[in-house]
Every structure is written in structure tokens, then in C-alpha cells.
């Protein structure tokens, strides 16, 4: 009998899987290479990212990245929750819904291909069942209820994928609200998780309408207490995590409060990445700003005098007065100045701006790198003026 032929040498990528690799450090190299682009629904794509040099990603399921993109000659920062699981640390993925008129989502959908390079910082954030819940011992609750709406599915998907990969004995009910069957993001994978974990993982999609070529025979309408009782009658015993558009999260919050749910066991994404200040309508902006300024003046009339500085937004040709105890972004909003923002916590980097001149007192939460600070960049949401400022906005 002939001797067996020798096995081929392992591919370099396979060798990396078994190797001890360093953790990705965006301070050293913030570039990520797009390895794959996958269609999830007609208007949702997943972008699979990897470091340029062999590294691994460390993060809690539910955390996010801030991308730094050059679009039309302008640097724009946007946050996207990581949809992949840290149990597969050699790549990570973000899943992005195309928003009509949205500069970043349309740029990603239309121009980012395998081989593209994207700059990013993170991971950041504390919305994770591995960090929150169960009396502070994240990840230890025996029963979970995940409630997602639209593209808000991504952080909950990261959590679900992590539990599935780890084969942890968790009782999870995953409810997802979508417009129609074709809009159910990750549908096949969630159904596979349910088949793989009978009695432990239940997937319950809710659709408002049929798709053009697929009538919907499942749960229909919008999430309400009746549907919730039908899906998870024991919801009051579960740790609940919610993510979706702001109206969805607000409706869930009020529904649970009205039902007497212990809100200490309710967790929601604390800011909506999809709703940036730059997209806010300008209707009656001047009236709103005037009322805010008047109310602020009345409230502070009896306060001790503090320094006030002039902040000029160069591109908008606007100047406003900002007290030294006020964040620049807050003052800009009250004066009707439109600036991009998202978290307002110094985390996401969306409001990152160049200071042409002047100084600020900035207490950030990780959304800006030291080399950017050294280059006179600042996060306006957590910066108070310490002199007159000129901002390149």
C-alpha cells in the first residue's frame, strides 16, 4: 500500500489562528482593512474588518467603534456598534443600514469594497450584558430578553453570538421588530441559533407588513404589552436589553414602567448613533434658540459671575458667547448652531473638531487620541472654553 502523501503546509492565516497575537492598538495603528462586504438585506450591509498587521480584537459584546472617514474633502467621525462576537477575535464586523441622504452610510455602501482601508478608534461603550446587569455582575443573569428595532439589532446580535459560541446555558428570548420579512437583519443566523439551542434560545421577529414577494405569517404589528406577554410571559423575571431608534426605546421604556417592571433590570443603549445633530431639522431654530438663551439668562441671574468667552465657528461664520462652566456643544445647540454629535459623553468622537486658536478644558471618555489632542483637536461635547476660540466648523 502506498504511503500517504504528506499533508500540505498550513496557510499563513491558519498559523496566525494558533499563534499568540498582540491586541489591536489604534494608538499604534488605527487602520483596518475591509476583508469582506456582505449583503444582509436590500439596504443593510456588513463590513468585515481586520488589522493590517496580525492582531486580535478585545471587546465586550455590545461595544462600538468610531470610524474616521474622508468624505468630500471633509473628515467625518461616525460610531457603529460591533455586530460580531469577541469569541472570534481575528476580525470584527459592523453592520450598516443605508439612510436616505445620509452621507456616511451611503459612502460606505457605495464606495467601501474589500481591500479598502478605514481608520477607527475603540472599542468603547458600556452597553453589554457582560458589563451590566445581575447586580453589577455582567453576564451572570440566567434569563435575558433582548428587544431590538431595525439596525439596533447589532449590539444584541454581538451578545447573542457570544453566548452561542461559548455554549453558555442561558435562557434568551430575542425579539426583533422589522418593517417586513425582507428587512429582518440576520434572520437566517438567528433561526439557526434557535435550532442549535432548543429550549435555551428563542427568536421572535415581529413585522409591520408583508414584503412584496413574501407574505408574513408570524407576529404582526408593533411591539406592545400584549405581544410581549405572548412571546415571554415571564419577562418580569428577565434581564432586559433594548436597542433601536429612540422612539422604539422610549416606547419600550414606558411600556415596561407601566407594567411594573423593575427598571433596575432594564438596560438600553444610552445614545442613538443614527440620530446626529447634523440631521436635526432647522424648523423654528431661531425661536427655540432665543427661548433657550432667555431661560438660561434668567436661571443664572443670581449666580456668581464667571468668565465668558467668544467662540467662533469659522465655516458657518457664527460667533456665540460661552461661559467657562459650559460645554461648547451645549452652548452651540442653545444658539442654533448645527454641529455633528452623538454620545455627548466624550466617547464616540463624532463632535471632534479642529481648534484654529484658543484653549479648552477637556475631560473626555476615550473618544480622542493623544496625538489628535496634540494636533489641536477637541471633543466639543466635553470641552469648556478657557479662552476665546475659533473652531473649524
C-alpha positions in Angstrom: 0.0 0.0 0.0 1.4 3.4 -1.0 2.4 5.7 1.8 0.1 8.5 2.4 1.1 11.8 0.8 2.4 14.4 3.2 -0.1 17.0 4.2 0.3 20.4 2.7 1.9 23.1 4.8 -0.6 25.2 6.8 -1.5 28.5 5.2 -0.1 31.6 7.0 -3.6 32.7 8.0 -4.2 29.3 9.7 -0.9 29.6 11.5 -2.0 33.0 12.9 -5.1 31.5 14.4 -3.0 29.3 16.7 -0.4 32.0 17.4 -0.2 34.3 20.4 -1.0 37.6 18.8 -0.9 41.1 20.3 -4.1 43.1 20.9 -5.1 45.6 18.3 -4.0 49.1 19.5 -5.5 52.0 17.5 -3.0 54.4 19.1 -0.2 52.5 17.3 -2.1 51.8 14.0 -5.7 52.8 13.6 -6.0 51.4 10.1 -8.4 48.5 9.5 -8.6 46.6 6.2 -12.0 45.6 4.8 -11.8 41.9 4.2 -15.4 41.3 3.1 -18.7 43.1 2.4 -21.9 41.1 2.8 -25.5 42.0 1.9 -27.8 41.4 4.9 -31.0 43.0 3.5 -31.6 45.3 0.5 -30.4 48.3 2.4 -28.1 46.8 5.0 -24.5 45.6 4.6 -22.0 44.1 6.9 -18.3 45.2 6.6 -15.7 42.7 8.0 -12.6 44.4 9.2 -9.1 43.2 10.2 -5.9 44.9 11.3 -3.2 45.5 8.7 -0.7 43.5 10.9 -1.7 40.3 12.7 -3.6 41.3 15.9 -6.6 40.3 17.8 -9.6 42.4 19.0 -10.6 42.5 22.6 -14.0 44.0 23.5 -17.2 43.3 25.3 -20.2 42.3 23.2 -22.3 45.5 22.6 -19.4 48.0 22.4 -18.8 50.2 19.4 -16.1 51.6 17.1 -15.8 55.2 15.9 -14.8 55.4 12.2 -12.9 58.3 10.8 -13.8 58.8 7.1 -12.7 61.3 4.4 -15.8 62.2 2.5 -15.9 65.1 0.0 -12.7 66.5 1.4 -14.1 66.6 5.0 -13.2 64.3 7.9 -16.3 62.8 9.4 -16.5 60.6 12.5 -19.3 58.1 13.0 -20.0 55.4 15.5 -21.1 51.9 14.7 -21.8 49.1 17.1 -19.7 45.9 16.6 -22.0 43.2 15.4 -19.5 40.3 15.6 -18.5 38.4 18.7 -15.2 38.7 20.6 -15.1 34.9 20.7 -13.8 35.2 17.1 -11.2 37.8 17.7 -9.2 37.9 14.4 -11.8 40.1 12.7 -14.7 42.3 13.7 -17.7 43.5 11.7 -20.0 46.4 11.6 -23.5 46.3 10.0 -24.7 49.5 8.4 -28.2 50.5 7.2 -28.3 52.8 4.2 -30.0 56.0 5.4 -31.6 58.1 2.6 -29.4 61.3 2.4 -27.0 60.0 5.0 -23.5 61.0 3.9 -21.7 58.2 5.8 -23.9 55.2 5.3 -24.2 56.0 1.6 -20.5 56.4 1.3 -19.9 53.1 3.0 -22.5 51.3 0.8 -21.3 52.8 -2.4 -17.5 53.1 -2.1 -16.1 50.7 0.5 -15.0 47.4 -1.0 -12.8 44.5 0.0 -9.3 45.9 0.3 -10.4 49.4 1.4 -8.7 50.9 4.4 -10.8 52.5 7.2 -9.4 54.4 10.2 -11.1 53.7 13.6 -10.8 54.1 17.3 -12.2 51.9 20.0 -13.8 49.7 21.1 -15.7 51.7 23.6 -19.0 51.8 25.5 -20.7 50.0 28.4 -23.9 48.7 26.8 -23.2 45.0 27.3 -24.8 42.2 29.3 -21.2 41.2 30.0 -20.7 44.5 31.8 -24.2 45.4 33.1 -27.0 43.6 34.9 -27.3 40.9 37.5 -26.5 43.3 40.3 -23.4 44.6 38.5 -22.0 41.1 37.7 -22.5 41.4 34.0 -23.1 38.3 32.0 -24.4 36.2 35.0 -28.2 36.7 34.7 -29.8 33.3 34.0 -32.6 34.7 31.8 -32.4 37.5 29.2 -34.8 39.3 27.0 -33.3 41.2 24.0 -35.5 43.7 22.3 -34.3 45.3 19.1 -35.7 47.5 16.4 -34.2 47.9 12.9 -30.5 48.3 12.8 -30.5 48.5 16.6 -30.1 44.7 16.4 -26.3 44.9 16.2 -25.2 45.1 19.8 -27.7 42.4 20.8 -26.5 40.3 18.0 -23.0 40.5 19.3 -24.2 39.4 22.7 -26.3 36.5 21.3 -23.4 35.3 19.1 -21.1 35.3 22.1 -23.4 33.2 24.2 -23.9 30.8 21.2 -20.2 30.4 20.6 -19.5 29.8 24.3 -22.4 27.4 24.6 -23.4 29.0 27.9 -26.6 27.7 29.5 -28.6 31.0 29.2 -32.3 31.3 28.6 -32.5 34.0 26.0 -35.6 35.4 24.1 -34.6 37.6 21.2 -37.4 39.9 19.9 -36.7 41.9 16.8 -39.1 44.5 15.2 -38.8 45.0 11.5 -40.8 46.7 8.7 -41.3 43.5 6.7 -39.8 40.0 6.4 -37.1 41.1 3.9 -35.9 43.7 6.5 -35.2 41.2 9.2 -31.4 41.5 9.7 -29.5 38.3 10.5 -32.7 36.3 10.1 -31.1 33.0 8.9 -28.4 33.1 11.6 -30.8 33.8 14.4 -33.1 31.0 13.2 -30.0 28.7 13.2 -29.1 29.8 16.8 -32.7 28.8 17.8 -32.3 25.4 16.2 -28.9 24.9 17.8 -30.1 25.8 21.3 -33.6 24.3 21.7 -35.2 25.4 25.0 -32.5 28.0 25.6 -32.7 30.5 22.7 -35.9 31.7 21.1 -36.1 34.1 18.2 -39.3 36.1 17.8 -39.4 38.5 14.9 -42.3 41.0 14.6 -43.2 42.6 11.2 -45.4 45.5 10.5 -46.2 44.5 6.9 -45.6 41.9 4.2 -42.7 42.0 1.8 -43.6 42.4 -2.0 -42.9 38.7 -2.6 -43.2 37.3 0.9 -46.3 37.5 2.9 -45.7 37.5 6.7 -47.5 34.8 8.7 -45.7 35.5 12.0 -46.3 38.1 14.7 -47.5 41.3 13.2 -47.7 45.0 14.2 -45.6 46.9 16.7 -44.3 45.6 20.0 -46.8 46.1 22.7 -47.5 44.5 26.1 -49.9 42.0 24.6 -47.3 40.7 22.2 -44.7 40.8 24.9 -46.8 38.6 27.2 -47.4 36.2 24.3 -43.7 35.9 23.5 -42.2 36.0 27.0 -44.9 35.8 29.7 -42.0 35.6 32.3 -40.5 38.9 31.1 -40.5 40.3 34.6 -38.0 37.6 35.6 -35.6 38.5 32.9 -32.8 41.0 32.5 -33.8 43.2 29.5 -31.6 44.8 27.0 -33.0 47.2 24.4 -31.6 48.9 21.4 -33.2 50.6 18.4 -34.3 54.0 17.2 -35.0 56.5 20.0 -38.8 56.3 19.6 -38.6 52.5 19.9 -36.6 52.6 23.0 -38.8 55.3 24.6 -41.9 53.2 23.8 -40.4 50.1 25.4 -39.3 52.1 28.4 -42.8 53.4 29.0 -44.4 50.0 28.4 -42.2 48.3 30.9 -42.7 51.1 33.5 -46.5 50.9 33.1 -46.4 47.1 33.6 -44.5 47.5 36.8 -41.2 46.0 35.6 -38.2 46.5 37.9 -36.4 49.2 35.8 -33.1 48.4 37.6 -33.1 45.3 35.3 -33.8 47.4 32.1 -30.8 48.4 30.1 -30.8 50.4 26.9 -28.2 51.9 24.5 -27.6 55.3 26.0 -27.3 57.2 22.7 -28.6 56.7 19.2 -25.8 56.7 16.7 -28.3 57.1 13.9 -29.7 60.4 15.1 -26.9 63.0 14.8 -27.4 66.7 15.5 -26.4 67.5 11.9 -29.6 65.8 10.7 -31.9 67.7 13.0 -34.5 69.9 11.4 -34.0 73.7 11.5 -37.7 74.5 11.9 -38.1 77.4 14.2 -34.4 77.1 15.3 -34.1 80.8 15.9 -37.2 80.9 18.1 -36.0 77.8 20.1 -32.5 79.3 20.5 -33.9 82.6 21.7 -36.2 81.0 24.2 -33.3 78.8 25.5 -31.0 81.8 25.8 -33.6 83.8 27.7 -34.3 80.9 30.1 -30.6 80.4 30.7 -30.1 84.1 31.4 -32.9 84.1 34.0 -31.7 80.9 35.7 -28.2 82.3 36.0 -29.0 85.8 37.0 -28.4 85.2 40.7 -25.2 83.1 40.1 -21.7 84.4 40.8 -20.0 85.9 37.8 -17.9 83.6 35.7 -15.7 84.2 32.7 -17.4 84.3 29.3 -15.6 83.7 26.0 -16.3 84.2 22.3 -16.5 81.0 20.3 -16.4 81.5 16.5 -17.4 78.7 14.1 -15.3 79.6 11.1 -17.1 77.7 8.3 -20.5 78.8 9.5 -19.4 82.4 10.1 -21.1 82.3 13.5 -19.9 83.6 16.9 -21.5 82.9 20.2 -20.7 83.7 23.9 -19.9 80.7 26.0 -19.4 80.7 29.8 -16.3 78.9 31.1 -18.5 76.4 33.0 -20.4 75.4 29.9 -19.6 72.8 27.3 -19.1 74.3 23.8 -21.5 71.8 22.2 -24.3 72.6 24.7 -23.9 76.3 24.1 -23.8 75.9 20.3 -27.1 73.9 20.4 -28.8 76.5 22.5 -27.8 79.1 20.0 -29.0 77.2 17.0 -25.5 76.2 15.7 -25.7 72.9 14.0 -22.8 70.5 14.8 -22.4 66.8 14.5 -22.7 64.9 17.7 -23.9 61.6 19.1 -23.0 60.5 22.6 -22.3 63.8 24.4 -20.1 61.9 26.7 -16.6 62.3 25.2 -16.8 58.7 24.0 -17.7 58.5 20.3 -15.7 61.2 18.7 -18.5 62.4 16.4 -18.1 66.0 17.5 -14.3 66.0 17.1 -13.2 69.4 15.8 -10.1 71.4 15.0 -9.3 74.3 17.2 -7.8 77.0 14.9 -7.0 79.1 18.0 -7.7 79.1 21.7 -7.7 76.6 24.5 -10.2 74.4 26.3 -10.6 72.3 29.4 -11.5 68.8 28.1 -12.5 65.8 30.2 -13.1 63.1 27.6 -14.0 59.4 27.9 -11.7 57.9 25.3 -13.1 59.3 22.1 -10.0 61.2 21.1 -6.3 60.1 20.9 -3.4 62.0 22.4 -1.8 62.7 19.0 -5.1 64.4 18.0 -5.1 66.5 21.1 -1.5 67.4 20.4 -2.7 68.5 16.9 -5.3 70.9 18.5 -8.3 68.7 18.0 -11.0 68.7 20.7 -14.3 67.0 21.5 -16.8 69.9 21.8 -19.2 67.9 23.9 -16.8 67.7 26.8 -14.8 70.9 26.3 -15.2 74.1 28.2 -13.5 77.2 26.9 -10.6 78.7 28.8 -10.1 81.5 26.2 -11.7 82.9 23.1 -11.9 80.1 20.5 -12.0 79.7 16.7 -13.4 76.3 15.7 -13.0 74.9 12.2 -16.7 74.1 11.8 
